[in-house]
């Protein structure tokens, strides 16, 4: 048990720090909060020391540690902790910081990224604005008083320094957070001193951040909650939640891809590999859910990805995770395959559109329904437009990739507003993996457009995910690319093609939420000035799909709340609906 019998001393720079040490195994460094000491975290120390080598350090001027002559700052405390670890030859550690200690840990992650492999930030904030005014106003008042007292009693400057820690920014910006690659768990109290919005923003800026809200806790008792201890232990020993990004360990990225290629039946399943997703991994069964968090709503990209026989078990785990964190749960662009299972688990659903599907064995250019596409392709043929496939995994070509990027940039400029994402992908040439790239050139060799296809059903089908062409491209460029790509895939044994999601087509015609269905149908019929729902539908319809598959919004709630609606829109269009309005006006 933490106490005087475990007290030790370490000299660093101009001061001597007090620390406590116990246990064996992976090293866990505990950093307490403002005006505290390590003994105040004894319950956490005692619990974790059963499993790990735990070191708790009294910060400069706190507990038994000396103050030194320098004014306190988060940066100085971080320097002290790093120097302490170097002195004790501690590396590749797990850092757990509470309150201001969390801010110190964040500073360590930013300035000394090689020290820790994992961090737990308990009730922390990356700048002073994250602290609620309920705390900041009294702190400002006390600071004014202490400034006066300090003139009479100079030693009170130490107290003033501690108060300044609450009111001063820590030199950490949003850009600094985005550069941090450490695996981080953010724990927030249900009734915290930190704004929840601030904590959520912090979790989204950090590449590998996972956030839990501990029910029944406040800023004070969160460090003595058994639930807090269990979640920390789980985080240290397991990697249940990761956020996919360019610095993710290759083994983990392969793990996600393997799940997708083995179980990803939804046409957009492959998009879970994109960088705007977080993952929940099943404990008892293999499976993942790819999601983002908006306004405390977990928005999932398509269906959960797991074996059909394991869907119920996986959903139980995932629902439990959401409830533990007081998250609402909604899945968007969901196929019919698991719909009955979702319904049996208490989900409501509403049809939100249809996917244009092509069974290659029954699809060709014959007939009146596909006459427009046939005419466009004939026009492209007369102009001598040729279609080829770029295979970056076989041989990289910087010129081709530069052309693709150039077309993408021109396309973005033409949008004049927010770009849709989450259920729509990009070229992703840095990590092409299983994507296929088809492009068209004119007789002079100029690239006129390209289409990126992503696999579903283990590669037995491909979705035309990204279609781009240069401004003023001749008629038939995209049509010929898609036709040639589909025919090549058919010759290789691929069974299905997809032109993707047509939002709000026949919305509400098959679902349990009558009112929401009516609202979605009204939007489709009357708000094409905001988004071209009908134009998008007809652009897919002209290819004469062999069938249209229904897609659904599935939500774990009795009613479809405005917050769920907002979260869906924000996830798909992070810039908000106003950006779509601005884009239309321009």
Secondary structure, DSSP 8 states (H G I E B T S, - for coil): --SGGGEEEEEETTEEEEEEEE--SSEEEEE--TT--GGGGHHHHHHHTTTSEEEEE--TTSTTS---SS---HHHHHHHHHHHHHHTT--SEEEEEETHHHHHHHHHHHH-TTSEEEEEEES--SSGGGB-HHHHHHHHHHHHHHHHHHHH-GGGHHHHHHHHHHHS--S--HHHHHH--SEEEEEEEEE-SB-HHHHHHHHHHSTTEEEEEEEEEETTGGGG-HHHHHHHHHHHH---EEE--TTS-HHHHHHHHHHHHHH--STTGGGGGSTT-EEEE-SSSSEEEEEEEETTEEEEESS-EE-GGGHHHHHHHHHHHHHHTT-EEEEEEE-STTHHHHHHTT-EEEEEEEEEEEEGGG--S-SSTTHHHHHHHHHHHHTT-EEEEE-TTT---HHHHHHHHHHHHHHHHHH-S----SSS----GGG-TT-EEEEEE-TT--EEEEEEEEEEGGGTEEEEEEEEE-TT--TTHHHHHHHHHHHHHHHTT--EEEEEEEETTTTTSSSS-HHHHHHHHHHHHH-TTTS-HHHHHHHHHTT--SEEEEEEEEESSSS--HHHHHHHHHHH-TT-HHHHHHHHH-
